[in-house]
Structures are given as C-alpha cells and as structure tokens.
Amino acid sequence: MLAVSSRDIAVILRLSASVQWLLQNQEGSPVHAMPSIAAHLREQGLLPKWVERLLLTQPALFDRAFERLFAQVCARNSG
C-alpha cells in the first residue's frame, strides 16, 4: 500500500486541473508530450515519482484516485 502524505495530496490538488488540461488535446486523447511534461514536473519537485508513473501508465486509475481523494478532502473541509 502506498503511503500518501498531506504534501502529496496538496501537490495533486494544486496540479490536477493543469495536468488534466495538459493530458487532453482537442479530441480528448493524451498529448504525446505528457511523459516529458511529467518528468519536468518531477525534476522540479512538483510531482512525486509515483504520481508521474501513475499518470503515464494508468491515467484512468489516476482519475479515479484523484476523484476519491478530492471528495475526501472536500468532505473533511466542509464538515
């Protein structure tokens, strides 16, 4: 099981909208530059290596995990 720190969650939340936009082109398919973009974000310390791997190898799983985490954070902050 992966341990997800609050820093990881904060990074994911801050970058999610940008990553989602970067992952899609006009037709909704992945952009070919995404591996380079993800590597650059990781090298800058903005994207944990495990998130980079997940984005590149299993984007649908990333989407589901992000939606679940985001819902948990929203519920925690609203309650």
PyMOL Python script that loads the backbone (N, CA, C, O; Angstrom):
from pymol import cmd

cmd.read_pdbstr("""\
ATOM      1  N   MET A   1       0.841  -1.185   0.000  1.00  0.00           N
ATOM      2  CA  MET A   1       0.000   0.000   0.000  1.00  0.00           C
ATOM      3  C   MET A   1       0.882   1.243   0.000  1.00  0.00           C
ATOM      4  O   MET A   1       1.855   1.319   0.751  1.00  0.00           O
ATOM      5  N   LEU A   2       0.546   2.206  -0.832  1.00  0.00           N
ATOM      6  CA  LEU A   2       1.292   3.452  -0.903  1.00  0.00           C
ATOM      7  C   LEU A   2       0.884   4.379   0.227  1.00  0.00           C
ATOM      8  O   LEU A   2      -0.301   4.563   0.503  1.00  0.00           O
ATOM      9  N   ALA A   3       1.870   4.953   0.868  1.00  0.00           N
ATOM     10  CA  ALA A   3       1.587   5.960   1.889  1.00  0.00           C
ATOM     11  C   ALA A   3       1.497   7.310   1.192  1.00  0.00           C
ATOM     12  O   ALA A   3       2.426   7.720   0.496  1.00  0.00           O
ATOM     13  N   VAL A   4       0.392   7.988   1.379  1.00  0.00           N
ATOM     14  CA  VAL A   4       0.189   9.291   0.756  1.00  0.00           C
ATOM     15  C   VAL A   4       0.227  10.349   1.845  1.00  0.00           C
ATOM     16  O   VAL A   4      -0.596  10.351   2.760  1.00  0.00           O
ATOM     17  N   SER A   5       1.194  11.246   1.730  1.00  0.00           N
ATOM     18  CA  SER A   5       1.328  12.295   2.735  1.00  0.00           C
ATOM     19  C   SER A   5       0.400  13.456   2.396  1.00  0.00           C
ATOM     20  O   SER A   5      -0.116  13.551   1.282  1.00  0.00           O
ATOM     21  N   SER A   6       0.200  14.323   3.356  1.00  0.00           N
ATOM     22  CA  SER A   6      -0.620  15.513   3.108  1.00  0.00           C
ATOM     23  C   SER A   6       0.054  16.409   2.072  1.00  0.00           C
ATOM     24  O   SER A   6      -0.629  17.111   1.326  1.00  0.00           O
ATOM     25  N   ARG A   7       1.382  16.394   2.019  1.00  0.00           N
ATOM     26  CA  ARG A   7       2.089  17.160   0.983  1.00  0.00           C
ATOM     27  C   ARG A   7       1.771  16.610  -0.400  1.00  0.00           C
ATOM     28  O   ARG A   7       1.538  17.375  -1.336  1.00  0.00           O
ATOM     29  N   ASP A   8       1.760  15.273  -0.534  1.00  0.00           N
ATOM     30  CA  ASP A   8       1.408  14.654  -1.811  1.00  0.00           C
ATOM     31  C   ASP A   8      -0.005  15.039  -2.233  1.00  0.00           C
ATOM     32  O   ASP A   8      -0.241  15.354  -3.399  1.00  0.00           O
ATOM     33  N   ILE A   9      -0.935  15.016  -1.300  1.00  0.00           N
ATOM     34  CA  ILE A   9      -2.316  15.374  -1.612  1.00  0.00           C
ATOM     35  C   ILE A   9      -2.391  16.832  -2.053  1.00  0.00           C
ATOM     36  O   ILE A   9      -3.087  17.159  -3.014  1.00  0.00           O
ATOM     37  N   ALA A  10      -1.678  17.702  -1.353  1.00  0.00           N
ATOM     38  CA  ALA A  10      -1.692  19.119  -1.725  1.00  0.00           C
ATOM     39  C   ALA A  10      -1.123  19.315  -3.124  1.00  0.00           C
ATOM     40  O   ALA A  10      -1.663  20.094  -3.909  1.00  0.00           O
ATOM     41  N   VAL A  11      -0.044  18.618  -3.440  1.00  0.00           N
ATOM     42  CA  VAL A  11       0.552  18.721  -4.774  1.00  0.00           C
ATOM     43  C   VAL A  11      -0.435  18.235  -5.818  1.00  0.00           C
ATOM     44  O   VAL A  11      -0.619  18.875  -6.853  1.00  0.00           O
ATOM     45  N   ILE A  12      -1.063  17.116  -5.550  1.00  0.00           N
ATOM     46  CA  ILE A  12      -2.024  16.554  -6.503  1.00  0.00           C
ATOM     47  C   ILE A  12      -3.184  17.522  -6.714  1.00  0.00           C
ATOM     48  O   ILE A  12      -3.605  17.741  -7.850  1.00  0.00           O
ATOM     49  N   LEU A  13      -3.697  18.093  -5.657  1.00  0.00           N
ATOM     50  CA  LEU A  13      -4.819  19.017  -5.786  1.00  0.00           C
ATOM     51  C   LEU A  13      -4.430  20.265  -6.564  1.00  0.00           C
ATOM     52  O   LEU A  13      -5.199  20.740  -7.400  1.00  0.00           O
ATOM     53  N   ARG A  14      -3.240  20.800  -6.296  1.00  0.00           N
ATOM     54  CA  ARG A  14      -2.799  22.017  -6.999  1.00  0.00           C
ATOM     55  C   ARG A  14      -2.550  21.768  -8.475  1.00  0.00           C
ATOM     56  O   ARG A  14      -2.832  22.632  -9.305  1.00  0.00           O
ATOM     57  N   LEU A  15      -2.031  20.609  -8.809  1.00  0.00           N
ATOM     58  CA  LEU A  15      -1.657  20.338 -10.192  1.00  0.00           C
ATOM     59  C   LEU A  15      -2.748  19.654 -11.010  1.00  0.00           C
ATOM     60  O   LEU A  15      -2.632  19.552 -12.231  1.00  0.00           O
ATOM     61  N   SER A  16      -3.782  19.195 -10.363  1.00  0.00           N
ATOM     62  CA  SER A  16      -4.760  18.368 -11.058  1.00  0.00           C
ATOM     63  C   SER A  16      -5.391  19.044 -12.270  1.00  0.00           C
ATOM     64  O   SER A  16      -5.436  18.456 -13.351  1.00  0.00           O
ATOM     65  N   ALA A  17      -5.868  20.246 -12.105  1.00  0.00           N
ATOM     66  CA  ALA A  17      -6.522  20.921 -13.227  1.00  0.00           C
ATOM     67  C   ALA A  17      -5.549  21.129 -14.377  1.00  0.00           C
ATOM     68  O   ALA A  17      -5.908  20.938 -15.538  1.00  0.00           O
ATOM     69  N   SER A  18      -4.322  21.518 -14.060  1.00  0.00           N
ATOM     70  CA  SER A  18      -3.321  21.719 -15.110  1.00  0.00           C
ATOM     71  C   SER A  18      -2.971  20.414 -15.801  1.00  0.00           C
ATOM     72  O   SER A  18      -2.869  20.360 -17.026  1.00  0.00           O
ATOM     73  N   VAL A  19      -2.790  19.367 -15.018  1.00  0.00           N
ATOM     74  CA  VAL A  19      -2.449  18.071 -15.595  1.00  0.00           C
ATOM     75  C   VAL A  19      -3.591  17.561 -16.458  1.00  0.00           C
ATOM     76  O   VAL A  19      -3.356  17.043 -17.550  1.00  0.00           O
ATOM     77  N   GLN A  20      -4.813  17.697 -15.989  1.00  0.00           N
ATOM     78  CA  GLN A  20      -5.956  17.256 -16.782  1.00  0.00           C
ATOM     79  C   GLN A  20      -6.001  17.993 -18.111  1.00  0.00           C
ATOM     80  O   GLN A  20      -6.260  17.390 -19.152  1.00  0.00           O
ATOM     81  N   TRP A  21      -5.750  19.290 -18.077  1.00  0.00           N
ATOM     82  CA  TRP A  21      -5.754  20.085 -19.301  1.00  0.00           C
ATOM     83  C   TRP A  21      -4.619  19.654 -20.226  1.00  0.00           C
ATOM     84  O   TRP A  21      -4.808  19.540 -21.437  1.00  0.00           O
ATOM     85  N   LEU A  22      -3.438  19.414 -19.651  1.00  0.00           N
ATOM     86  CA  LEU A  22      -2.288  19.010 -20.447  1.00  0.00           C
ATOM     87  C   LEU A  22      -2.440  17.611 -21.032  1.00  0.00           C
ATOM     88  O   LEU A  22      -1.894  17.316 -22.095  1.00  0.00           O
ATOM     89  N   LEU A  23      -3.173  16.760 -20.348  1.00  0.00           N
ATOM     90  CA  LEU A  23      -3.338  15.374 -20.799  1.00  0.00           C
ATOM     91  C   LEU A  23      -4.254  15.249 -22.007  1.00  0.00           C
ATOM     92  O   LEU A  23      -4.230  14.229 -22.695  1.00  0.00           O
ATOM     93  N   GLN A  24      -5.037  16.240 -22.267  1.00  0.00           N
ATOM     94  CA  GLN A  24      -6.039  16.136 -23.318  1.00  0.00           C
ATOM     95  C   GLN A  24      -5.768  17.125 -24.432  1.00  0.00           C
ATOM     96  O   GLN A  24      -5.403  18.274 -24.182  1.00  0.00           O
ATOM     97  N   ASN A  25      -5.948  16.677 -25.657  1.00  0.00           N
ATOM     98  CA  ASN A  25      -5.895  17.618 -26.763  1.00  0.00           C
ATOM     99  C   ASN A  25      -7.327  17.881 -27.214  1.00  0.00           C
ATOM    100  O   ASN A  25      -8.265  17.519 -26.503  1.00  0.00           O
ATOM    101  N   GLN A  26      -7.516  18.488 -28.348  1.00  0.00           N
ATOM    102  CA  GLN A  26      -8.857  18.842 -28.824  1.00  0.00           C
ATOM    103  C   GLN A  26      -9.774  17.629 -28.921  1.00  0.00           C
ATOM    104  O   GLN A  26     -10.973  17.739 -28.667  1.00  0.00           O
ATOM    105  N   GLU A  27      -9.225  16.476 -29.285  1.00  0.00           N
ATOM    106  CA  GLU A  27     -10.045  15.276 -29.452  1.00  0.00           C
ATOM    107  C   GLU A  27     -10.179  14.470 -28.162  1.00  0.00           C
ATOM    108  O   GLU A  27     -10.858  13.443 -28.151  1.00  0.00           O
ATOM    109  N   GLY A  28      -9.560  14.906 -27.097  1.00  0.00           N
ATOM    110  CA  GLY A  28      -9.672  14.212 -25.822  1.00  0.00           C
ATOM    111  C   GLY A  28      -8.693  13.066 -25.654  1.00  0.00           C
ATOM    112  O   GLY A  28      -8.840  12.270 -24.727  1.00  0.00           O
ATOM    113  N   SER A  29      -7.698  12.959 -26.525  1.00  0.00           N
ATOM    114  CA  SER A  29      -6.716  11.895 -26.387  1.00  0.00           C
ATOM    115  C   SER A  29      -5.446  12.440 -25.740  1.00  0.00           C
ATOM    116  O   SER A  29      -5.204  13.647 -25.780  1.00  0.00           O
ATOM    117  N   PRO A  30      -4.628  11.565 -25.141  1.00  0.00           N
ATOM    118  CA  PRO A  30      -3.431  12.039 -24.443  1.00  0.00           C
ATOM    119  C   PRO A  30      -2.469  12.777 -25.367  1.00  0.00           C
ATOM    120  O   PRO A  30      -2.294  12.407 -26.528  1.00  0.00           O
ATOM    121  N   VAL A  31      -1.859  13.810 -24.840  1.00  0.00           N
ATOM    122  CA  VAL A  31      -0.858  14.559 -25.578  1.00  0.00           C
ATOM    123  C   VAL A  31       0.440  13.750 -25.564  1.00  0.00           C
ATOM    124  O   VAL A  31       0.808  13.182 -24.536  1.00  0.00           O
ATOM    125  N   HIS A  32       1.130  13.699 -26.697  1.00  0.00           N
ATOM    126  CA  HIS A  32       2.356  12.906 -26.793  1.00  0.00           C
ATOM    127  C   HIS A  32       3.484  13.465 -25.940  1.00  0.00           C
ATOM    128  O   HIS A  32       4.430  12.741 -25.629  1.00  0.00           O
ATOM    129  N   ALA A  33       3.410  14.711 -25.561  1.00  0.00           N
ATOM    130  CA  ALA A  33       4.463  15.330 -24.760  1.00  0.00           C
ATOM    131  C   ALA A  33       4.312  15.062 -23.267  1.00  0.00           C
ATOM    132  O   ALA A  33       5.167  15.483 -22.488  1.00  0.00           O
ATOM    133  N   MET A  34       3.251  14.372 -22.842  1.00  0.00           N
ATOM    134  CA  MET A  34       2.998  14.193 -21.415  1.00  0.00           C
ATOM    135  C   MET A  34       4.159  13.541 -20.673  1.00  0.00           C
ATOM    136  O   MET A  34       4.449  13.970 -19.556  1.00  0.00           O
ATOM    137  N   PRO A  35       4.848  12.527 -21.219  1.00  0.00           N
ATOM    138  CA  PRO A  35       5.992  11.978 -20.469  1.00  0.00           C
ATOM    139  C   PRO A  35       7.054  13.036 -20.164  1.00  0.00           C
ATOM    140  O   PRO A  35       7.614  13.050 -19.068  1.00  0.00           O
ATOM    141  N   SER A  36       7.331  13.913 -21.116  1.00  0.00           N
ATOM    142  CA  SER A  36       8.320  14.970 -20.889  1.00  0.00           C
ATOM    143  C   SER A  36       7.820  15.979 -19.868  1.00  0.00           C
ATOM    144  O   SER A  36       8.580  16.432 -19.011  1.00  0.00           O
ATOM    145  N   ILE A  37       6.548  16.328 -19.957  1.00  0.00           N
ATOM    146  CA  ILE A  37       5.962  17.284 -19.006  1.00  0.00           C
ATOM    147  C   ILE A  37       5.993  16.712 -17.592  1.00  0.00           C
ATOM    148  O   ILE A  37       6.388  17.397 -16.648  1.00  0.00           O
ATOM    149  N   ALA A  38       5.575  15.450 -17.450  1.00  0.00           N
ATOM    150  CA  ALA A  38       5.565  14.814 -16.132  1.00  0.00           C
ATOM    151  C   ALA A  38       6.986  14.710 -15.575  1.00  0.00           C
ATOM    152  O   ALA A  38       7.202  14.960 -14.389  1.00  0.00           O
ATOM    153  N   ALA A  39       7.958  14.344 -16.420  1.00  0.00           N
ATOM    154  CA  ALA A  39       9.353  14.246 -15.962  1.00  0.00           C
ATOM    155  C   ALA A  39       9.862  15.612 -15.499  1.00  0.00           C
ATOM    156  O   ALA A  39      10.543  15.707 -14.478  1.00  0.00           O
ATOM    157  N   HIS A  40       9.538  16.656 -16.235  1.00  0.00           N
ATOM    158  CA  HIS A  40       9.967  18.005 -15.849  1.00  0.00           C
ATOM    159  C   HIS A  40       9.352  18.403 -14.508  1.00  0.00           C
ATOM    160  O   HIS A  40      10.045  18.942 -13.645  1.00  0.00           O
ATOM    161  N   LEU A  41       8.054  18.142 -14.326  1.00  0.00           N
ATOM    162  CA  LEU A  41       7.404  18.472 -13.055  1.00  0.00           C
ATOM    163  C   LEU A  41       8.029  17.696 -11.901  1.00  0.00           C
ATOM    164  O   LEU A  41       8.200  18.235 -10.807  1.00  0.00           O
ATOM    165  N   ARG A  42       8.373  16.416 -12.146  1.00  0.00           N
ATOM    166  CA  ARG A  42       9.006  15.605 -11.113  1.00  0.00           C
ATOM    167  C   ARG A  42      10.391  16.153 -10.784  1.00  0.00           C
ATOM    168  O   ARG A  42      10.756  16.267  -9.613  1.00  0.00           O
ATOM    169  N   GLU A  43      11.162  16.492 -11.817  1.00  0.00           N
ATOM    170  CA  GLU A  43      12.508  17.037 -11.599  1.00  0.00           C
ATOM    171  C   GLU A  43      12.473  18.355 -10.832  1.00  0.00           C
ATOM    172  O   GLU A  43      13.412  18.664 -10.098  1.00  0.00           O
ATOM    173  N   GLN A  44      11.420  19.122 -10.986  1.00  0.00           N
ATOM    174  CA  GLN A  44      11.265  20.392 -10.273  1.00  0.00           C
ATOM    175  C   GLN A  44      10.728  20.192  -8.860  1.00  0.00           C
ATOM    176  O   GLN A  44      10.580  21.155  -8.108  1.00  0.00           O
ATOM    177  N   GLY A  45      10.435  18.944  -8.497  1.00  0.00           N
ATOM    178  CA  GLY A  45       9.919  18.650  -7.167  1.00  0.00           C
ATOM    179  C   GLY A  45       8.436  18.916  -7.021  1.00  0.00           C
ATOM    180  O   GLY A  45       7.926  18.988  -5.903  1.00  0.00           O
ATOM    181  N   LEU A  46       7.729  19.064  -8.143  1.00  0.00           N
ATOM    182  CA  LEU A  46       6.298  19.369  -8.096  1.00  0.00           C
ATOM    183  C   LEU A  46       5.414  18.137  -8.245  1.00  0.00           C
ATOM    184  O   LEU A  46       4.207  18.203  -8.012  1.00  0.00           O
ATOM    185  N   LEU A  47       6.002  17.034  -8.625  1.00  0.00           N
ATOM    186  CA  LEU A  47       5.219  15.826  -8.862  1.00  0.00           C
ATOM    187  C   LEU A  47       5.987  14.641  -8.295  1.00  0.00           C
ATOM    188  O   LEU A  47       7.096  14.366  -8.753  1.00  0.00           O
ATOM    189  N   PRO A  48       5.439  13.931  -7.318  1.00  0.00           N
ATOM    190  CA  PRO A  48       6.127  12.752  -6.796  1.00  0.00           C
ATOM    191  C   PRO A  48       6.280  11.696  -7.900  1.00  0.00           C
ATOM    192  O   PRO A  48       5.450  11.605  -8.804  1.00  0.00           O
ATOM    193  N   LYS A  49       7.347  10.908  -7.812  1.00  0.00           N
ATOM    194  CA  LYS A  49       7.627   9.902  -8.840  1.00  0.00           C
ATOM    195  C   LYS A  49       6.459   8.937  -9.004  1.00  0.00           C
ATOM    196  O   LYS A  49       6.136   8.548 -10.127  1.00  0.00           O
ATOM    197  N   TRP A  50       5.819   8.543  -7.900  1.00  0.00           N
ATOM    198  CA  TRP A  50       4.716   7.581  -8.014  1.00  0.00           C
ATOM    199  C   TRP A  50       3.537   8.182  -8.778  1.00  0.00           C
ATOM    200  O   TRP A  50       2.838   7.463  -9.491  1.00  0.00           O
ATOM    201  N   VAL A  51       3.306   9.485  -8.640  1.00  0.00           N
ATOM    202  CA  VAL A  51       2.217  10.136  -9.376  1.00  0.00           C
ATOM    203  C   VAL A  51       2.569  10.192 -10.862  1.00  0.00           C
ATOM    204  O   VAL A  51       1.715   9.966 -11.719  1.00  0.00           O
ATOM    205  N   GLU A  52       3.830  10.493 -11.159  1.00  0.00           N
ATOM    206  CA  GLU A  52       4.265  10.504 -12.557  1.00  0.00           C
ATOM    207  C   GLU A  52       4.018   9.141 -13.202  1.00  0.00           C
ATOM    208  O   GLU A  52       3.451   9.054 -14.291  1.00  0.00           O
ATOM    209  N   ARG A  53       4.450   8.081 -12.522  1.00  0.00           N
ATOM    210  CA  ARG A  53       4.252   6.728 -13.066  1.00  0.00           C
ATOM    211  C   ARG A  53       2.779   6.422 -13.273  1.00  0.00           C
ATOM    212  O   ARG A  53       2.389   5.853 -14.294  1.00  0.00           O
ATOM    213  N   LEU A  54       1.968   6.800 -12.305  1.00  0.00           N
ATOM    214  CA  LEU A  54       0.538   6.529 -12.395  1.00  0.00           C
ATOM    215  C   LEU A  54      -0.103   7.298 -13.555  1.00  0.00           C
ATOM    216  O   LEU A  54      -0.926   6.747 -14.287  1.00  0.00           O
ATOM    217  N   LEU A  55       0.269   8.555 -13.721  1.00  0.00           N
ATOM    218  CA  LEU A  55      -0.260   9.356 -14.824  1.00  0.00           C
ATOM    219  C   LEU A  55       0.078   8.744 -16.174  1.00  0.00           C
ATOM    220  O   LEU A  55      -0.751   8.733 -17.084  1.00  0.00           O
ATOM    221  N   LEU A  56       1.292   8.236 -16.300  1.00  0.00           N
ATOM    222  CA  LEU A  56       1.758   7.741 -17.588  1.00  0.00           C
ATOM    223  C   LEU A  56       1.309   6.320 -17.882  1.00  0.00           C
ATOM    224  O   LEU A  56       1.109   5.964 -19.044  1.00  0.00           O
ATOM    225  N   THR A  57       1.148   5.505 -16.854  1.00  0.00           N
ATOM    226  CA  THR A  57       0.835   4.099 -17.098  1.00  0.00           C
ATOM    227  C   THR A  57      -0.635   3.769 -16.905  1.00  0.00           C
ATOM    228  O   THR A  57      -1.156   2.860 -17.552  1.00  0.00           O
ATOM    229  N   GLN A  58      -1.312   4.498 -16.018  1.00  0.00           N
ATOM    230  CA  GLN A  58      -2.708   4.187 -15.726  1.00  0.00           C
ATOM    231  C   GLN A  58      -3.504   5.476 -15.491  1.00  0.00           C
ATOM    232  O   GLN A  58      -3.942   5.727 -14.369  1.00  0.00           O
ATOM    233  N   PRO A  59      -3.696   6.287 -16.523  1.00  0.00           N
ATOM    234  CA  PRO A  59      -4.378   7.574 -16.319  1.00  0.00           C
ATOM    235  C   PRO A  59      -5.803   7.432 -15.787  1.00  0.00           C
ATOM    236  O   PRO A  59      -6.255   8.290 -15.028  1.00  0.00           O
ATOM    237  N   ALA A  60      -6.518   6.381 -16.161  1.00  0.00           N
ATOM    238  CA  ALA A  60      -7.880   6.193 -15.651  1.00  0.00           C
ATOM    239  C   ALA A  60      -7.854   5.915 -14.147  1.00  0.00           C
ATOM    240  O   ALA A  60      -8.715   6.399 -13.411  1.00  0.00           O
ATOM    241  N   LEU A  61      -6.873   5.140 -13.693  1.00  0.00           N
ATOM    242  CA  LEU A  61      -6.736   4.867 -12.259  1.00  0.00           C
ATOM    243  C   LEU A  61      -6.398   6.156 -11.518  1.00  0.00           C
ATOM    244  O   LEU A  61      -6.918   6.395 -10.429  1.00  0.00           O
ATOM    245  N   PHE A  62      -5.525   6.995 -12.101  1.00  0.00           N
ATOM    246  CA  PHE A  62      -5.211   8.291 -11.503  1.00  0.00           C
ATOM    247  C   PHE A  62      -6.482   9.119 -11.356  1.00  0.00           C
ATOM    248  O   PHE A  62      -6.715   9.709 -10.301  1.00  0.00           O
ATOM    249  N   ASP A  63      -7.302   9.170 -12.397  1.00  0.00           N
ATOM    250  CA  ASP A  63      -8.542   9.950 -12.349  1.00  0.00           C
ATOM    251  C   ASP A  63      -9.449   9.477 -11.220  1.00  0.00           C
ATOM    252  O   ASP A  63      -9.977  10.290 -10.461  1.00  0.00           O
ATOM    253  N   ARG A  64      -9.632   8.155 -11.108  1.00  0.00           N
ATOM    254  CA  ARG A  64     -10.490   7.620 -10.040  1.00  0.00           C
ATOM    255  C   ARG A  64      -9.915   7.927  -8.663  1.00  0.00           C
ATOM    256  O   ARG A  64     -10.644   8.324  -7.754  1.00  0.00           O
ATOM    257  N   ALA A  65      -8.597   7.740  -8.511  1.00  0.00           N
ATOM    258  CA  ALA A  65      -7.959   8.012  -7.216  1.00  0.00           C
ATOM    259  C   ALA A  65      -8.063   9.488  -6.863  1.00  0.00           C
ATOM    260  O   ALA A  65      -8.336   9.839  -5.715  1.00  0.00           O
ATOM    261  N   PHE A  66      -7.843  10.355  -7.853  1.00  0.00           N
ATOM    262  CA  PHE A  66      -7.947  11.789  -7.592  1.00  0.00           C
ATOM    263  C   PHE A  66      -9.359  12.163  -7.179  1.00  0.00           C
ATOM    264  O   PHE A  66      -9.536  12.899  -6.208  1.00  0.00           O
ATOM    265  N   GLU A  67     -10.363  11.678  -7.887  1.00  0.00           N
ATOM    266  CA  GLU A  67     -11.758  11.998  -7.542  1.00  0.00           C
ATOM    267  C   GLU A  67     -12.087  11.550  -6.126  1.00  0.00           C
ATOM    268  O   GLU A  67     -12.763  12.267  -5.389  1.00  0.00           O
ATOM    269  N   ARG A  68     -11.611  10.358  -5.738  1.00  0.00           N
ATOM    270  CA  ARG A  68     -11.874   9.844  -4.389  1.00  0.00           C
ATOM    271  C   ARG A  68     -11.180  10.712  -3.340  1.00  0.00           C
ATOM    272  O   ARG A  68     -11.794  11.091  -2.343  1.00  0.00           O
ATOM    273  N   LEU A  69      -9.897  11.030  -3.564  1.00  0.00           N
ATOM    274  CA  LEU A  69      -9.169  11.876  -2.611  1.00  0.00           C
ATOM    275  C   LEU A  69      -9.756  13.273  -2.520  1.00  0.00           C
ATOM    276  O   LEU A  69      -9.880  13.833  -1.431  1.00  0.00           O
ATOM    277  N   PHE A  70     -10.117  13.834  -3.669  1.00  0.00           N
ATOM    278  CA  PHE A  70     -10.689  15.173  -3.682  1.00  0.00           C
ATOM    279  C   PHE A  70     -11.994  15.199  -2.900  1.00  0.00           C
ATOM    280  O   PHE A  70     -12.237  16.131  -2.134  1.00  0.00           O
ATOM    281  N   ALA A  71     -12.840  14.183  -3.086  1.00  0.00           N
ATOM    282  CA  ALA A  71     -14.108  14.106  -2.356  1.00  0.00           C
ATOM    283  C   ALA A  71     -13.852  14.010  -0.851  1.00  0.00           C
ATOM    284  O   ALA A  71     -14.568  14.625  -0.061  1.00  0.00           O
ATOM    285  N   GLN A  72     -12.826  13.234  -0.450  1.00  0.00           N
ATOM    286  CA  GLN A  72     -12.498  13.108   0.974  1.00  0.00           C
ATOM    287  C   GLN A  72     -12.025  14.445   1.545  1.00  0.00           C
ATOM    288  O   GLN A  72     -12.427  14.830   2.643  1.00  0.00           O
ATOM    289  N   VAL A  73     -11.182  15.143   0.808  1.00  0.00           N
ATOM    290  CA  VAL A  73     -10.661  16.432   1.279  1.00  0.00           C
ATOM    291  C   VAL A  73     -11.810  17.443   1.379  1.00  0.00           C
ATOM    292  O   VAL A  73     -11.891  18.199   2.347  1.00  0.00           O
ATOM    293  N   CYS A  74     -12.688  17.455   0.387  1.00  0.00           N
ATOM    294  CA  CYS A  74     -13.841  18.382   0.419  1.00  0.00           C
ATOM    295  C   CYS A  74     -14.749  18.073   1.598  1.00  0.00           C
ATOM    296  O   CYS A  74     -15.205  18.991   2.280  1.00  0.00           O
ATOM    297  N   ALA A  75     -15.019  16.803   1.849  1.00  0.00           N
ATOM    298  CA  ALA A  75     -15.883  16.414   2.960  1.00  0.00           C
ATOM    299  C   ALA A  75     -15.239  16.799   4.291  1.00  0.00           C
ATOM    300  O   ALA A  75     -15.920  17.276   5.198  1.00  0.00           O
ATOM    301  N   ARG A  76     -13.944  16.594   4.404  1.00  0.00           N
ATOM    302  CA  ARG A  76     -13.228  16.944   5.636  1.00  0.00           C
ATOM    303  C   ARG A  76     -13.244  18.455   5.865  1.00  0.00           C
ATOM    304  O   ARG A  76     -13.397  18.908   7.000  1.00  0.00           O
ATOM    305  N   ASN A  77     -13.089  19.225   4.807  1.00  0.00           N
ATOM    306  CA  ASN A  77     -13.044  20.682   4.928  1.00  0.00           C
ATOM    307  C   ASN A  77     -14.413  21.299   5.135  1.00  0.00           C
ATOM    308  O   ASN A  77     -14.517  22.379   5.716  1.00  0.00           O
ATOM    309  N   SER A  78     -15.471  20.637   4.672  1.00  0.00           N
ATOM    310  CA  SER A  78     -16.822  21.204   4.814  1.00  0.00           C
ATOM    311  C   SER A  78     -17.478  20.767   6.122  1.00  0.00           C
ATOM    312  O   SER A  78     -18.464  21.373   6.542  1.00  0.00           O
ATOM    313  N   GLY A  79     -16.972  19.763   6.751  1.00  0.00           N
ATOM    314  CA  GLY A  79     -17.618  19.232   7.940  1.00  0.00           C
ATOM    315  C   GLY A  79     -16.993  19.659   9.165  1.00  0.00           C
ATOM    316  O   GLY A  79     -17.438  19.283  10.249  1.00  0.00           O
TER     317      GLY A  79
END
""", "prot")
cmd.dss("prot")
cmd.show_as("cartoon", "prot")
cmd.util.cbc("prot")
cmd.orient("prot")
